[in-house]
Amino acid sequence: MTFDNSSSRIVRSLSGDTWCFTCGDPKDAAEPTVDDTGWSTVRVPHDWAIAGPFDSQNDAQHTIIHADGEKQARLHLGRTGGLPHQGVGWYRLPLDIPAAWSSRRVRVIFDGVMSHSIVYCNGREVGSWPYGYTSFQFDLTPFLLPGGQNLLAVRVANPSNASRWYPGAGIYRNVLLEAVDPAHIAPWGVAITTPDVQDAFATVVVRTEVTTDRAVTLQTVIRDPSGYEVASDVVPVPASTKADQTLTVANPERWNLDRPALYTLRSRICDNEQVVDEVVTRFGIRALKFTPNGFWLNDRPVRFQGVCMHHDLGLLGAAVHRRAVERQVDILQEMGCNAIRTSHNPPAPELLEYCDEKGILVLDEAFDEWRVPKVANGYSNLFDAWAEKDLRAMIRRDRNHPCVVMWSIGNEILDQGRPEGRETCRWLTAICHDEDSTRPVTAGFNDPDGAIQNGLAGELDIPGWNYRPARYAEFREAYPDWIMYGSETESCVSTRGEYVFPAKILRDHERSSGHCSAYELESPCWGYPPDIEFAAQEDRPYMLGEFVWTGFDYLGEPTPYKFHWPSRSSYFGIVDLCGFPKDRYYLYRSQWRPEVPTLHLLPHWSWPGREGEHIPVHVFTNAAGAELFLNGQSLGIRRKDASDPLRRFRLVWDAVTYAPGELRVRALDTQDHPTGEEAVQRTAGASARLTLSADRIELVANGDDLSFLTIRMCDTDGIVCPSAAQPVVVSVQGPAEVLAVDGGDPTSLEPIPGCHGRLFHGMALAVIRTRANVPGEIFVTVESSGFVNTSAQLRSF
């Protein structure tokens, strides 16, 4: 890889398809003289494990999970997805460093490497960073040979029993190379706060960490969302220091959920009028206020309608793809989600960047373990040596994102019930306050009694309660000055399109099929249906809101099928692994978007062989009531019933006698007048034809852009066939490639990457990626034996 020398600060992506990779730990792999011609050529970001194969022995763990109520150790299967992420891998990348860089400082920045990475340059160790979720950077200058060939090498080692979910494997986030003048702004060295925000003006305080070998000046310019300069300042910097500046912006545009206005701050280091370094930072002007009676964003009350999200991208694995991140956020926001908890680790920068743009609040979380382990080789082994480094790195990287409103220092940490937990919490909280005094510090507790009794909860700015809706009032009465929210709620489990009769609340219920019912009433022992949390939040307006477990299904943690194989991905998601909404999606939408009519009818109405049997029918709506019709015959009106937890937020017809045809529901207002909204389920005939639809047909020819294509099997009338499970093959003509095909079935062991997949309840997803610098027409074709092919036309520019 060759670089130019055309600007004051040279920033080059090292992501791309020119890395050499091998699994295993070959001797002298960091040495430039080693022959790597037999290694694979891979594209970074890269997750070596997502290619599989799935196997229960890849991650079998004989353990006990106390938080799940387990009393003895058992063999857990699929806990980290059944994928081969454990072991050692090596990456190598040649760097052609210009001779002109001999006067510069050169550093490499990794957004995330999973895990226990050691970075080498020209055979010499540069540094190591074990935590797979933290961004880090190293100075390569002492190791480089400017004007010649250099070699960057990275060793990655994923130990066994190191995670509770699928972590991915390898250099799974982006990599940058920066060349800077000796007088420059330190990595993540700009900190921006807005301590005073009013209609007429906003005060913007900037602290800039400058590294310099001579006296320079720091020029700071703020531009508004339209690009106009609105404030500036210049200060001398005589030596390496932190330079403080206070600027005033008149008539500021505030960063809000409905209009997330983003400003830019340009920081320049100048030496006698010559710009020797420049950094541009996006930020938002907004005011946060947390009180025991609620949260205000810019003097407007906001409730967290949040979800928890693990970092994997479903069938794409852990390797970050900006467009895949954007798609997830778009789907969640359409549901009414306004907040994301990055459970249980620092996220990819791409997530925060897009949340800034879309107006999504973020709870930025650091750790799943402190000193007491949940898994044998988890973060507890690193905590004493690395916790402060990782926490400071997370905050310094993320502090300028207006979307970030809280720092979380832990999730269900087992230290919460131990005497030493309080001191650890105090120490971590102090680090957060030292790095950023503008945001509160929180943590999520599943043992609130332990955390309260040992004083740990009292050390936080805001304690979070995991799965405790029945105790919100009790905590409020005992601690009226505390600010509280549901940091993790529900844990409802379901499989898209899988309906089991009768529909009833079940906990820890397993079936031979390995699936959970889509009536959205099942959960593990600690969980409950969404309706319970809706009621608890609605009846207690002092609660700040909730973060549901989880927004999307994710690889690993196949609860309740922890001891069952095959089962390799979660059932917790409101949206399945492919990004297809489950029925629960519309239950949340009906509560979180009251201004938009929602009327969703379930189940599907294709039940051959069940004629004359009783089938429960549920309706998720924000209408006051609804009337149900089967083949034109009214089955009665249902209204919301506040006295019944499972009739307060959903409408239920317990026993509809099944007959093929048309099931129709009509929304009604409080006077039982039709509102105009209707929803229909029709009986599907035999599978007749495939359909294909793309979320985007115009793409960027940059080698990174994606199109997500939904494949459906329909009858002759275009009704999706809910039992269709045919294999499909996806092919592409033109400047693109197929990355993955999958149906979202958590029990499927078919390889996800590649062109082959299988429909699940009549649907599957294909992901297509453009080729770099090759624009043109793209033709995507889907084949399935016995059916006419279907195709879609895309174009890359």
C-alpha positions in Angstrom: 0.0 0.0 0.0 1.4 3.4 -1.1 0.7 6.8 0.4 1.0 10.3 -0.8 2.1 13.5 1.0 -0.5 16.0 0.0 -1.9 17.6 3.2 -1.0 18.7 6.7 -2.4 15.6 8.3 -2.4 12.6 6.1 -5.1 10.0 7.0 -5.3 6.8 5.0 -7.6 3.9 5.4 -5.9 0.5 5.8 -9.2 -1.2 5.4 -9.6 -3.1 2.1 -8.8 -6.3 0.4 -5.0 -6.4 0.4 -4.4 -8.0 3.8 -2.9 -11.5 4.0 -4.4 -13.7 6.7 -3.9 -17.2 8.1 -5.5 -19.1 11.0 -3.0 -20.7 13.3 0.2 -19.4 14.8 3.1 -20.0 12.3 6.6 -19.3 13.5 8.1 -15.8 12.8 4.8 -14.6 11.2 5.7 -11.0 12.1 9.0 -11.1 10.2 9.1 -9.4 6.8 11.1 -12.2 5.3 8.4 -14.8 5.9 6.8 -16.2 2.8 3.0 -15.5 3.0 2.1 -16.4 -0.5 0.1 -19.4 0.8 -2.0 -17.2 3.0 -5.5 -16.0 2.1 -6.1 -12.5 0.8 -8.9 -11.0 2.9 -10.8 -7.7 3.2 -10.5 -5.8 6.5 -12.8 -5.4 8.5 -12.7 -9.2 8.7 -14.4 -11.8 10.8 -12.7 -15.1 10.2 -15.3 -17.2 12.1 -18.5 -16.2 10.4 -17.7 -18.6 7.5 -18.2 -21.5 10.0 -18.9 -24.3 10.0 -21.4 -24.3 12.8 -20.6 -27.0 15.3 -21.7 -27.5 18.9 -18.1 -28.3 19.9 -16.7 -25.0 18.7 -17.8 -23.3 21.9 -19.2 -26.0 24.3 -19.0 -24.6 27.8 -19.4 -26.7 30.9 -20.5 -24.0 33.3 -23.1 -22.6 35.6 -25.0 -19.3 34.9 -26.1 -18.0 38.3 -28.0 -15.1 36.7 -30.2 -17.6 34.9 -31.1 -19.3 38.1 -29.0 -22.4 37.4 -28.0 -24.4 40.4 -25.4 -26.7 39.0 -22.9 -26.7 36.1 -24.1 -28.1 32.8 -22.9 -28.3 29.2 -24.0 -25.2 27.4 -24.2 -25.4 23.6 -24.2 -22.6 21.1 -23.5 -20.0 23.7 -21.2 -18.1 21.4 -22.9 -19.1 18.2 -21.3 -22.5 17.6 -18.8 -20.7 15.3 -15.0 -21.3 15.2 -13.9 -17.9 16.7 -11.4 -19.4 19.2 -7.8 -19.7 18.4 -5.0 -17.6 16.8 -4.9 -15.7 13.5 -2.3 -13.5 11.8 -2.7 -10.5 9.5 0.0 -8.9 7.4 0.0 -5.8 5.3 2.9 -4.2 3.3 3.3 -0.4 3.7 5.3 1.7 1.3 6.1 4.7 3.4 7.3 7.8 1.5 10.7 9.2 2.3 9.0 12.6 2.9 7.4 11.1 6.0 10.8 10.9 7.8 10.0 14.1 9.6 6.5 13.0 10.6 5.0 11.0 13.4 3.1 8.0 12.0 0.5 6.1 14.0 -1.9 3.3 13.3 -5.4 3.4 14.7 -7.5 0.2 15.2 -11.2 0.7 15.8 -11.3 -2.8 17.3 -9.5 -6.1 17.1 -11.0 -9.3 18.6 -9.0 -10.0 20.7 -5.7 -10.0 22.6 -4.0 -8.3 19.7 -0.2 -7.7 19.3 0.9 -5.3 16.7 4.3 -5.6 14.9 6.1 -3.4 12.5 9.0 -4.8 10.5 9.3 -7.7 12.9 9.4 -5.6 16.1 6.6 -5.5 18.6 4.9 -2.1 18.7 2.3 -2.8 21.4 -0.6 -4.9 22.5 -4.3 -4.4 23.4 -6.3 -7.3 24.8 -9.9 -6.0 25.0 -11.5 -6.6 21.7 -14.0 -3.8 21.8 -11.8 -0.8 22.6 -10.3 1.4 19.9 -6.6 2.0 20.3 -3.6 3.5 18.5 0.2 3.0 18.4 3.0 5.2 17.3 4.9 3.4 14.5 7.5 6.1 13.9 10.4 4.3 15.7 9.8 1.1 13.7 9.4 2.4 10.2 11.8 2.7 7.3 10.7 5.8 5.3 11.3 5.5 1.6 11.1 1.7 1.6 8.9 -1.3 2.1 7.5 -1.9 5.6 5.4 -4.6 7.0 2.6 -4.3 9.5 1.6 -7.5 11.2 -1.1 -8.3 13.8 -1.4 -11.4 15.9 -4.9 -12.1 17.2 -5.7 -14.7 19.9 -9.3 -15.5 21.0 -9.2 -17.8 24.1 -11.9 -20.3 24.9 -14.6 -19.4 27.4 -14.0 -15.7 27.0 -17.5 -14.5 26.0 -21.2 -15.0 26.8 -22.2 -14.2 23.2 -20.6 -14.4 19.7 -17.6 -12.0 19.8 -16.3 -12.4 16.3 -12.7 -12.9 15.5 -10.0 -10.8 13.9 -9.5 -7.2 12.7 -13.3 -6.8 12.6 -13.4 -3.0 12.6 -11.7 -0.4 10.5 -8.0 0.6 10.5 -6.4 4.0 9.8 -2.9 5.2 9.3 -2.1 8.8 10.2 1.0 10.8 9.4 1.3 14.1 11.4 3.7 16.9 12.0 5.7 16.8 15.3 3.4 19.7 16.3 -0.1 18.1 16.2 -3.3 17.4 18.0 -3.1 14.3 20.1 -5.2 11.3 19.2 -8.8 11.9 20.3 -7.4 15.1 21.7 -10.4 17.4 21.1 -13.1 17.6 23.8 -16.2 19.8 23.2 -18.9 20.6 25.7 -21.9 23.0 25.6 -22.4 24.0 29.2 -24.8 26.9 28.5 -27.4 26.5 25.8 -30.1 29.2 25.3 -32.2 30.4 22.4 -30.1 33.5 21.9 -26.7 31.9 22.3 -24.7 28.8 23.2 -21.4 28.6 25.0 -19.0 26.1 23.4 -16.0 25.0 25.5 -13.2 23.3 23.7 -10.2 21.6 25.3 -7.5 20.6 22.8 -4.5 18.4 23.7 -1.6 19.6 21.7 1.7 17.8 21.3 4.4 20.1 19.9 8.2 20.5 19.7 8.0 24.3 19.2 5.7 27.3 19.8 2.6 27.2 17.6 -0.9 28.6 17.5 -4.2 26.8 17.7 -6.9 28.2 15.4 -10.5 27.0 16.1 -13.4 27.6 13.8 -17.0 26.5 14.3 -19.3 26.0 11.3 -23.1 25.6 11.5 -25.1 22.7 9.9 -25.2 24.7 6.7 -21.5 25.2 6.6 -21.3 28.8 7.5 -18.7 30.0 10.0 -20.3 31.1 13.2 -17.4 31.4 15.7 -13.6 31.3 15.8 -10.7 31.8 18.2 -6.9 31.7 18.1 -4.6 30.9 21.1 -0.9 30.5 21.4 0.5 27.1 22.4 4.1 27.5 23.6 4.6 23.9 24.6 2.8 20.5 24.7 -0.3 21.3 26.7 -4.1 21.3 26.9 -5.4 24.5 25.4 -8.8 25.8 26.7 -11.1 28.0 24.5 -14.6 29.3 25.0 -16.6 30.3 22.0 -20.1 31.7 21.6 -22.5 30.6 18.9 -25.5 33.0 18.4 -29.0 31.6 17.8 -27.8 28.0 17.9 -29.6 25.1 16.2 -30.0 22.5 18.8 -29.4 18.8 18.4 -32.8 17.2 18.9 -34.3 13.8 18.2 -36.5 15.3 15.4 -33.8 17.6 14.0 -30.3 16.4 14.9 -28.4 19.5 13.9 -24.6 18.9 13.6 -21.9 21.5 13.8 -18.3 21.1 12.8 -15.3 22.3 14.7 -12.1 22.7 12.7 -8.9 22.7 14.8 -5.7 23.9 13.1 -2.1 23.9 14.4 -0.2 26.8 12.7 3.5 27.6 12.6 4.1 31.1 11.2 0.8 31.1 9.2 1.5 27.6 7.8 -1.0 24.9 8.7 0.9 21.9 10.0 -2.0 19.9 11.4 -5.8 19.9 11.1 -8.7 18.0 12.7 -12.4 18.3 12.0 -14.8 17.2 14.7 -18.6 17.0 14.5 -20.6 17.9 17.5 -24.1 18.9 18.6 -25.3 21.8 20.7 -27.7 20.4 23.2 -28.5 20.5 26.9 -29.1 17.4 29.1 -31.0 17.4 32.4 -31.6 14.3 34.5 -33.9 14.5 37.5 -35.7 12.1 39.8 -38.8 13.0 37.8 -37.5 12.5 34.2 -35.0 13.3 31.5 -35.0 16.5 29.5 -33.2 17.1 26.2 -33.1 20.8 25.5 -35.9 21.5 28.0 -38.1 18.9 26.3 -39.1 15.8 28.3 -37.9 12.6 26.6 -38.5 9.0 27.7 -36.0 6.3 26.7 -37.8 4.1 24.2 -34.6 2.1 23.9 -33.2 -1.3 23.0 -30.1 -3.1 23.9 -27.9 -4.2 20.9 -25.0 -6.6 20.7 -22.3 -5.6 18.1 -22.7 -8.4 15.5 -24.6 -7.7 12.2 -26.4 -10.9 11.9 -25.5 -12.9 8.8 -22.6 -10.6 8.2 -21.0 -11.5 11.5 -19.0 -9.1 13.6 -17.2 -7.4 10.7 -18.5 -3.9 10.6 -20.3 -2.6 7.5 -21.4 1.0 7.7 -24.5 0.4 5.6 -25.5 -2.6 7.7 -25.3 -0.5 10.8 -27.4 2.2 9.2 -30.0 -0.3 8.2 -30.4 -1.6 11.7 -30.8 1.9 13.1 -33.3 2.8 10.4 -35.4 -0.3 11.2 -35.4 0.5 14.9 -36.2 4.2 14.4 -39.2 3.3 12.2 -40.5 1.3 15.2 -40.3 4.3 17.4 -37.0 3.4 19.1 -35.1 6.6 20.2 -32.2 5.1 22.2 -29.7 2.3 22.0 -27.7 0.7 24.8 -24.4 -0.7 23.5 -24.5 -3.9 25.4 -22.1 -4.7 26.9 -19.1 -2.9 25.4 -17.9 0.1 23.4 -19.5 0.1 20.0 -18.1 0.6 16.5 -17.7 4.3 15.7 -20.0 3.9 12.7 -22.9 3.3 15.1 -22.3 6.6 17.0 -21.8 8.5 13.8 -25.1 7.4 12.4 -27.0 7.9 15.7 -25.7 11.5 15.6 -27.2 11.9 12.2 -30.5 10.3 12.9 -31.2 11.6 16.4 -30.9 8.4 18.4 -29.7 8.6 22.0 -27.0 6.2 23.1 -26.1 4.7 26.4 -22.4 3.9 25.9 -21.3 0.8 27.9 -17.8 -0.3 28.8 -17.9 -3.7 30.6 -19.7 -6.9 31.2 -17.3 -8.0 34.0 -15.3 -6.4 36.7 -13.2 -8.5 39.0 -15.6 -11.4 39.5 -15.7 -13.7 36.4 -18.8 -14.8 34.5 -16.7 -16.9 32.1 -13.3 -18.3 32.9 -11.3 -16.2 30.4 -13.4 -13.1 30.4 -12.6 -9.4 31.2 -12.1 -10.2 34.9 -8.6 -11.4 34.0 -7.8 -8.0 32.5 -9.7 -5.7 34.8 -7.0 -4.6 37.2 -4.4 -3.9 34.5 -6.7 -2.6 31.8 -10.0 -1.2 33.1 -8.8 2.4 33.5 -7.1 2.3 30.1 -10.2 0.9 28.3 -12.6 3.2 30.1 -10.6 6.3 29.3 -10.1 5.2 25.7 -13.9 4.7 25.3 -14.8 8.1 26.7 -12.0 10.1 24.8 -13.1 8.5 21.5 -16.8 9.0 22.1 -17.2 12.1 24.1 -18.0 14.5 21.2 -20.9 12.5 20.0 -24.1 14.4 20.9 -26.0 11.1 20.8 -24.2 9.8 23.8 -26.1 10.8 26.9 -24.8 8.3 29.6 -21.7 6.3 30.4 -22.3 2.8 31.7 -19.5 1.1 33.6 -21.1 -2.3 33.9 -23.8 -4.8 33.2 -25.0 -7.2 35.9 -21.5 -7.3 37.2 -21.2 -10.1 39.9 -19.3 -7.6 42.1 -22.6 -5.9 42.8 -23.4 -8.0 45.8 -19.8 -8.0 47.3 -18.4 -5.6 49.8 -15.6 -4.5 47.5 -18.0 -3.6 44.7 -18.7 -0.2 46.1 -15.1 0.9 46.0 -14.7 -0.4 42.5 -17.8 1.5 41.4 -16.5 4.7 43.1 -13.2 4.3 41.2 -14.7 3.8 37.8 -17.2 6.6 38.3 -14.4 9.0 39.2 -12.6 8.1 36.0 -15.7 8.9 34.0 -16.2 12.2 35.8 -12.6 13.1 35.3 -12.8 12.4 31.5 -16.3 13.9 31.1 -18.2 15.8 33.8 -21.2 16.5 31.5 -22.8 13.1 31.4 -24.1 10.9 34.2 -22.6 7.5 35.0 -24.8 4.4 35.3 -24.7 0.6 35.4 -27.4 -2.1 35.1 -28.2 -4.3 38.1 -30.0 -7.6 38.2 -29.2 -7.9 42.0 -30.5 -4.5 43.2 -30.6 -5.6 46.8 -27.0 -6.5 46.8 -26.0 -3.3 44.9 -28.1 -1.2 47.3 -26.9 -2.9 50.5 -23.2 -2.6 49.8 -23.5 1.0 48.7 -22.6 0.4 45.1 -25.8 1.7 43.6 -25.5 4.9 45.7 -22.1 5.6 44.1 -23.6 6.1 40.7 -25.3 9.1 39.3 -28.1 6.9 38.0 -28.7 3.2 38.9 -30.3 1.1 36.3 -32.7 -1.8 37.1 -32.6 -5.0 35.0 -36.0 -6.9 35.0 -37.5 -5.3 38.0 -40.7 -3.6 37.0 -42.6 -4.9 40.0 -40.1 -3.0 42.3 -40.0 0.4 40.7 -42.5 1.8 43.2 -40.6 0.3 46.1 -37.3 1.8 45.0 -39.0 5.1 44.5 -40.4 5.2 48.0 -37.1 4.2 49.6 -34.9 6.5 47.5 -37.0 9.4 46.2 -34.0 11.4 45.2 -32.6 8.7 42.9 -32.9 8.9 39.1 -34.0 5.5 37.8 -34.8 3.6 34.6 -35.1 0.1 33.2 -31.6 -0.6 32.0 -32.6 -4.0 30.6 -36.2 -5.1 30.2 -38.5 -7.9 29.0 -36.2 -10.6 27.5 -39.2 -11.8 25.6 -38.3 -14.7 23.2 -39.9 -15.6 19.9 -39.2 -17.0 16.5 -40.5 -15.0 13.5 -43.6 -16.8 12.0 -43.7 -19.6 14.5 -47.1 -19.7 16.2 -47.9 -22.3 18.9 -51.4 -22.8 20.3 -52.7 -22.0 22.9 -51.1 -18.6 23.2 -50.1 -18.2 26.9 -47.4 -16.9 29.1 -44.5 -19.4 29.4 -41.1 -19.2 31.0 -38.1 -21.4 30.1 -40.3 -23.4 27.8 -38.5 -25.6 25.3 -39.9 -27.5 22.3 -38.3 -30.2 20.2 -38.4 -27.8 17.2 -36.0 -25.4 18.9 -38.3 -22.5 18.4 -40.4 -20.1 20.5 -43.9 -18.9 19.8 -44.4 -15.6 17.9 -47.4 -14.6 20.1 -44.8 -12.6 22.1 -45.7 -14.1 25.5 -42.7 -16.3 26.3 -39.5 -15.5 28.1 -36.8 -17.0 30.3 -37.3 -17.2 34.1 -36.3 -13.6 34.7 -38.2 -12.1 31.8 -41.8 -11.2 30.9 -43.9 -10.0 28.0 -43.5 -6.4 26.8 -47.0 -5.6 28.2 -45.7 -5.8 31.7 -43.0 -3.2 31.2 -45.4 -0.9 29.3 -47.7 -0.8 32.3 -44.9 -0.3 34.8 -43.5 2.6 32.8 -46.9 4.2 32.1 -48.0 4.0 35.7 -44.7 5.5 37.0 -43.9 8.6 35.0 -40.8 9.3 37.1 -39.0 6.4 35.4 -36.7 7.6 32.6 -37.8 4.8 30.3 -36.5 1.4 29.2 -33.9 -0.5 27.1 -35.4 -3.7 25.8 -33.4 -6.9 25.5 -32.9 -6.8 22.5 -33.5 -4.8 19.3 -32.2 -7.5 16.9 -31.5 -11.1 17.3 -27.8 -11.8 17.6 -25.4 -14.8 17.2 -25.0 -16.8 20.4 -27.0 -17.0 23.7 -29.8 -19.2 22.2 -32.0 -18.9 25.4 -34.0 -20.9 26.3 -32.2 -23.5 24.2 -28.9 -23.3 26.1 -28.5 -27.1 26.3 -30.1 -27.9 22.9 -28.4 -28.3 19.5 -28.9 -27.1 16.9 -29.6 -23.6 18.1 -27.0 -21.0 17.4 -28.6 -17.5 17.7 -30.8 -15.6 20.0 -34.6 -15.4 20.2 -34.7 -12.1 22.1 -34.8 -9.7 19.2 -37.7 -7.6 18.3 -36.3 -8.0 14.8 -34.8 -11.3 13.6 -31.3 -12.0 12.5 -32.0 -10.9 8.9 -33.6 -7.6 9.9 -37.2 -8.9 9.3 -39.5 -7.5 12.0 -41.2 -10.0 14.3 -44.8 -9.4 15.4 -43.5 -7.8 18.6 -42.1 -5.0 16.5 -45.7 -3.7 15.9 -46.5 -4.0 19.6 -43.7 -1.6 20.4 -44.6 0.6 17.4 -48.1 0.9 18.7 -46.8 2.3 22.0 -43.7 4.2 20.9 -45.3 5.9 17.9 -48.7 7.0 19.1 -48.9 9.7 16.4 -48.8 7.1 13.6 -51.6 4.5 13.2 -50.5 1.0 13.8 -52.7 -2.0 13.2 -51.1 -5.5 13.1 -52.9 -8.8 12.9 -51.5 -12.2 13.8 -51.1 -15.0 13.2 -51.0 -15.8 9.5 -54.1 -17.5 8.2 -52.7 -20.6 6.5 -53.4 -23.7 8.7 -54.1 -26.7 6.5 -55.4 -29.6 8.5 -56.6 -27.4 11.4 -60.1 -26.6 10.0 -62.6 -26.3 12.8 -59.9 -25.9 15.5 -59.6 -22.8 17.7 -56.8 -20.4 16.9 -55.9 -17.3 19.1 -55.9 -14.0 17.2 -54.0 -11.0 18.6 -54.0 -7.4 17.3 -51.3 -4.9 18.1 -52.7 -1.4 17.6 -52.8 2.1 19.1 -56.4 2.4 18.2 -58.9 2.2 21.1 -60.5 -1.0 19.8 -61.1 -3.2 16.8 -63.6 -5.5 15.1 -62.5 -8.8 13.7 -64.1 -10.4 10.6 -63.6 -14.0 9.2 -64.8 -14.3 5.7 -67.0 -11.3 6.1 -68.6 -12.5 9.4 -68.0 -10.3 12.4 -66.4 -12.0 15.4 -67.0 -9.1 17.7 -65.4 -6.0 19.0 -62.5 -5.9 21.5 -61.4 -2.8 23.4 -58.3 -2.1 25.5 -58.8 -3.2 29.1 -56.6 -1.5 31.7 -57.5 -4.0 34.4 -55.9 -6.9 32.6 -52.2 -6.7 31.9 -52.5 -8.7 28.7 -55.5 -6.8 27.4 -54.2 -3.3 28.2 -51.9 -3.0 25.2 -53.2 -5.8 22.8 -56.6 -6.9 21.6 -57.3 -10.7 21.9 -59.8 -13.1 20.4 -58.9 -16.3 22.3 -60.6 -18.9 20.1 -61.4 -18.2 16.5 -62.6 -21.3 14.7 -60.3 -21.7 11.7 -61.7 -21.7 8.2 -59.6 -20.9 5.2 -60.2 -17.5 3.6 -59.8 -14.0 4.8 -59.2 -12.7 8.4 -59.7 -9.0 8.5 -59.5 -6.5 11.4 -60.9 -2.9 11.4 -59.6 -0.3 13.8 -62.1 1.6 15.9 -62.1 4.8 17.9 -63.4 5.3 21.5 -66.9 5.5 20.2 -66.5 2.2 18.2 -66.5 4.2 14.9 -64.1 2.9 12.2 -60.9 4.9 11.9 -60.2 3.8 8.3 -57.3 1.5 9.2 -57.7 -2.2 8.3 -55.3 -5.2 8.3 -55.8 -8.5 6.5 -54.4 -12.1 6.6 -55.4 -14.4 3.8 -54.9 -18.1 3.4 -52.0 -18.9 1.0 -52.2 -21.4 -1.7 -49.4 -23.7 -2.9 -46.0 -22.2 -3.5 -46.0 -20.8 -7.0 -43.3 -18.1 -7.5 -40.4 -16.2 -6.0 -40.3 -12.5 -5.6 -37.3 -10.3 -5.0 -37.2 -6.7 -3.6 -34.2 -4.5 -2.8 -34.0 -1.9 0.0 -31.8 0.2 -2.3 -31.3 0.0 -6.1 -28.8 2.8 -6.5 -25.5 2.1 -4.8 -22.0 3.6 -4.5 -19.2 1.8 -6.4 -16.8 2.0 -3.4 -16.4 -1.6 -2.5 -18.4 -1.1 0.7 -21.9 -0.3 -0.2 -24.6 -2.9 0.4 -28.0 -3.7 -0.9 -30.3 -6.0 1.2 -32.7 -8.0 -0.9 -35.7 -9.8 0.5 -36.7 -13.1 -1.1 -40.3 -14.3 -0.8 -42.1 -17.4 -1.9 -45.7 -16.6 -2.8 -48.7 -18.3 -4.2 -50.4 -17.2 -7.5 -52.1 -14.3 -5.8 -48.9 -12.9 -4.3 -49.6 -14.1 -0.7 -46.5 -15.2 1.1 -46.5 -19.0 1.8 -45.6 -19.2 5.6 -44.5 -22.8 5.4 -42.2 -22.4 2.5 -38.7 -23.6 3.3 -37.1 -24.2 -0.1 -33.4 -23.8 -0.7 -32.4 -20.8 -2.9 -29.3 -19.8 -4.8 -28.4 -16.2 -5.5 -26.2 -15.1 -8.3 -25.0 -11.7 -9.5 -23.9 -10.3 -12.9 -22.1 -7.1 -12.9 -19.8 -5.2 -10.5 -21.0 -6.7 -7.3 -20.8 -9.9 -5.2 -23.1 -11.9 -2.9 -21.9 -11.7 0.7 -24.5 -13.8 2.4 -27.9 -15.5 2.2 -30.0 -16.6 5.2 -33.5 -17.0 6.4 -33.1 -16.0 10.0 -33.8 -19.5 11.4 -31.9 -19.7 14.7 -31.7 -23.5 14.4 -30.2 -23.5 10.9 -26.6 -24.9 10.5 -26.2 -24.0 6.9 -23.2 -21.7 6.2 -24.3 -18.1 6.1 -21.7 -16.5 3.8 -22.0 -17.3 0.1 -24.7 -17.7 -2.5 -26.8 -20.5 -1.0 -29.5 -20.3 1.6 -32.9 -21.5 2.6 -36.3 -19.8 3.1 -37.6 -19.6 6.6 -41.4 -19.1 6.9 -41.4 -18.1 3.3 -38.6 -15.5 3.4 -34.9 -15.1 3.2 -32.4 -12.2 2.8 -29.5 -11.8 0.4 -26.8 -9.2 0.9 -25.0 -7.8 -2.2 -21.8 -5.6 -2.0 -20.5 -3.4 -4.8 -17.0 -3.6 -6.2 -14.6 -0.7 -5.7 -14.3 1.8 -8.6 -16.3 -0.3 -11.0 -19.7 1.3 -11.6 -22.4 -0.3 -13.8 -25.6 -2.3 -14.0 -26.0 -5.2 -11.5 -28.4 -8.0 -12.1 -29.3 -10.2 -9.1 -31.1 -13.6 -9.8 -32.6 -16.0 -7.3 -33.2 -19.6 -8.3 -35.0 -22.5 -6.5 -35.5 -25.9 -8.0 -39.0 -26.2 -9.6 -39.7 -22.5 -9.7 -39.2 -19.8 -12.3 -36.2 -17.6 -11.4 -36.7 -14.1 -10.2 -34.4 -11.1 -10.6 -33.8 -7.5 -9.6 -31.8 -4.8 -11.3 -29.5 -2.5 -9.3 -26.9 0.1 -10.4 -23.7 1.3 -8.8 -22.3 4.8 -9.5 
